[in-house]
């Protein structure tokens, strides 16, 4: 079994809010018990036209590490370019120490 993704407390809170908002909007019940379930929730949130869902999704993206952003984009999650342009971000599967350009 694949270990669950690790998020900050803020992003865990945002995910729990997204579960409730997406359920209210679409009627689909999401659980946060697997990586696939989290990715499905995020895909539904990114495709939603609801303003509250979109604002929580954007807050979630803003709190992700560069590695998580690159990983989610590789998994097919629709992430706007503006969030992929964090200072020093180079899309790479290498660890964080190699993911930033030297100054």
C-alpha positions as CSV (number, residue, x, y, z in Angstrom):
1,X,0.0,0.0,0.0
2,X,1.3,3.4,-1.0
3,X,1.9,5.8,2.0
4,X,-0.5,8.8,2.2
5,X,0.8,12.2,1.0
6,X,1.9,14.5,3.7
7,X,0.4,18.0,3.9
8,X,0.6,21.0,6.3
9,X,-2.1,21.5,8.9
10,X,-3.5,24.3,6.8
11,X,-3.8,22.1,3.7
12,X,-5.5,19.4,5.7
13,X,-8.0,21.9,6.9
14,X,-8.5,23.1,3.3
15,X,-9.0,19.6,2.1
16,X,-11.7,18.9,4.7
17,X,-13.5,22.1,3.6
18,X,-13.2,21.0,0.0
19,X,-14.8,17.7,0.8
20,X,-17.9,19.4,2.3
21,X,-18.1,22.1,-0.5
22,X,-17.7,19.6,-3.4
23,X,-20.2,17.3,-1.8
24,X,-22.7,20.1,-1.5
25,X,-22.0,21.2,-5.1
26,X,-21.8,17.8,-6.9
27,X,-23.4,15.3,-4.5
28,X,-20.2,13.2,-4.7
29,X,-18.8,12.1,-1.4
30,X,-15.0,12.1,-1.2
31,X,-12.9,10.6,1.5
32,X,-9.4,11.5,2.3
33,X,-8.2,7.9,3.0
34,X,-6.0,7.4,0.0
35,X,-3.9,9.3,-2.5
36,X,-6.3,8.5,-5.3
37,X,-9.2,9.8,-3.3
38,X,-7.3,13.1,-2.6
39,X,-6.4,13.4,-6.3
40,X,-10.0,12.8,-7.4
41,X,-11.2,15.5,-4.9
42,X,-8.7,18.0,-6.2
43,X,-9.6,17.2,-9.8
44,X,-13.3,17.8,-9.0
45,X,-12.4,21.0,-7.2
46,X,-10.3,22.3,-10.0
47,X,-13.1,21.7,-12.5
48,X,-15.8,23.3,-10.4
49,X,-17.3,26.7,-11.3
50,X,-18.3,27.4,-7.7
51,X,-16.5,30.5,-6.4
52,X,-16.0,29.2,-2.9
53,X,-14.6,25.9,-4.1
54,X,-12.2,27.7,-6.4
55,X,-11.0,30.0,-3.6
56,X,-10.2,27.0,-1.3
57,X,-8.5,25.2,-4.2
58,X,-6.3,28.2,-4.9
59,X,-5.4,28.5,-1.2
60,X,-4.5,24.8,-1.3
61,X,-2.2,25.3,-4.3
62,X,-0.6,28.3,-2.6
63,X,0.5,26.2,0.4
64,X,2.0,23.3,-1.6
65,X,5.7,22.7,-1.8
66,X,7.3,23.0,-5.2
67,X,7.7,19.2,-5.3
68,X,4.1,18.7,-4.6
69,X,3.1,21.1,-7.4
70,X,5.3,19.3,-9.9
71,X,3.9,15.9,-8.7
72,X,0.3,17.0,-9.0
73,X,0.8,18.4,-12.4
74,X,2.5,15.2,-13.5
75,X,-0.5,13.3,-12.2
76,X,-2.7,15.4,-14.5
77,X,-4.1,17.9,-12.1
78,X,-5.0,21.2,-13.8
79,X,-2.7,23.7,-12.1
80,X,-2.7,27.3,-13.5
81,X,0.8,28.5,-14.7
82,X,0.9,31.3,-12.1
83,X,1.3,28.7,-9.3
84,X,4.0,26.8,-11.2
85,X,6.2,29.9,-11.3
86,X,7.2,30.1,-7.7
87,X,10.6,31.8,-7.4
88,X,13.4,29.3,-8.2
89,X,11.1,26.4,-9.1
90,X,12.6,24.1,-11.7
91,X,10.3,21.2,-12.5
92,X,12.4,18.2,-11.4
93,X,11.8,14.9,-9.6
94,X,15.0,15.6,-7.5
95,X,14.9,16.6,-3.9
96,X,14.3,20.2,-2.7
97,X,18.0,21.0,-2.4
98,X,18.4,20.6,-6.1
99,X,15.0,22.2,-7.1
100,X,16.1,25.8,-6.5
101,X,18.5,27.9,-8.6
102,X,21.4,29.4,-6.9
103,X,21.5,33.1,-6.6
